[in-house]
Amino acid sequence: MDTYNLPISELETGLDHIRRSPKDNGVVKMIVCRPKDDERGVIESAKLNPELGLIGDNWKARGSRHSPDGSANINAQITVMNSRTIELLAQSEERWQLAGDQFFVDMDLSDENIPAGTQLEIGTAVIEVSSEPHTGCKKFAFRYGTDATKFVNSKEGKRLHLRGINAKVVQAGSVHVGDIVRKI
């Protein structure tokens, strides 16, 4: 077993720490830009745009295999993951970016705290959480292990949105590491 990939029993011991994530006034811990497929760049700040998503990211050009015409899915324009979850799964900050999410935030992303339709002020931008599910896939399992995928895709994992949430940009703005994330 890869030393980075924890068994589900160890992952479950981290649930209480994840559940203690702030309900309000979360913090942006990392921003990742994906300029090309399977390329990741950790950046200190980003500009968000309602049409393009995160400027420099390949979301729009990449499209979506889930769209009938292959076009980009506006409801999965931005992906946000709980930093406490990725910290547990990755075991090293250098491995966070492998998840493919653009924002890692220390904030409770659960259904109860941030249901679909919730708008979040993140830096000077505003994003709206979509109902589009964000689940662990084959690439996620390859990078973090099958137990990690089972963990985030479990009933509790889905309720807490351990794999993260999808969102769309509703107000352009800038986001910096360390910025506050607020429900509005």
Secondary structure, DSSP 8 states (H G I E B T S, - for coil): --TTS--HHHHHTTHHHHHTS-SSSEEEEEEEE-SSTT--EEESEEEEETTTEETT--HHHH--TTSTT----GGGSEEEEEHHHHHHHHSSGGGGGGG--SEEEES---TTTS-TT-EEEETTEEEEE-S------HHHHHHH-HHHHHHHHSHHHHHHTTT-EEEEEEE-EEEETT-EEEE-
